[in-house]
Amino acid sequence: MVVNVAQRPKGRRWLTVSSDADRLAEVRAFVRTAVADFGGSKRASDDLVQAVDEATCNVMLHGYAGKPGEIEIEAALRDRNIEIRILDRAPSFDPTVGPDAGTTSPPRPTRPGGMGMGIHLLRTMVDAVHHSARSDGGNELTLVRSIEDQAQED
């Protein structure tokens, strides 16, 4: 599949990849470049790279369940925050709700081997996580992270 990397006007970037785990390196590189272009700190970059990698991997493995599909990733700078939107056409699933949603404690593992911790990890790396079902099918997951250095920044 052809990878589409483009720049939209006014500080927006997007990448479209197939739902193939071999594309995750391209996703990580895209996020690093976008954060650097927006003036984000190294810590913001590291956090967003890991969060987007986790979310995108989940779409590939669980959303599309090994079937072909596309994932569009859009990065935008708004009010000193970087917003990363991950859009797919997989069955609608809101990872932000569940028995542990809205808590600060780690969730109880929901699958053998301790899997099911992804949304908790996302919440520790970004300032906000939002999900919405797309009106024409699929999911939109938005991750928001300040470009500023955090107090714990090295």
Protein Blocks (a to p, Z undefined) as FASTA:
>chain_A
ZZdddddeehiacddddfbfklmmmmmmmmmmmmmmnopafklmmmmmmmmmmmmmmmmm
mmnnopacddddddddeehiacdddddfbdcddfkgcjkgoiabdcddfbehhiailmmm
mmmmpmbdcddddfkgpadddddddfbdcfklZZ
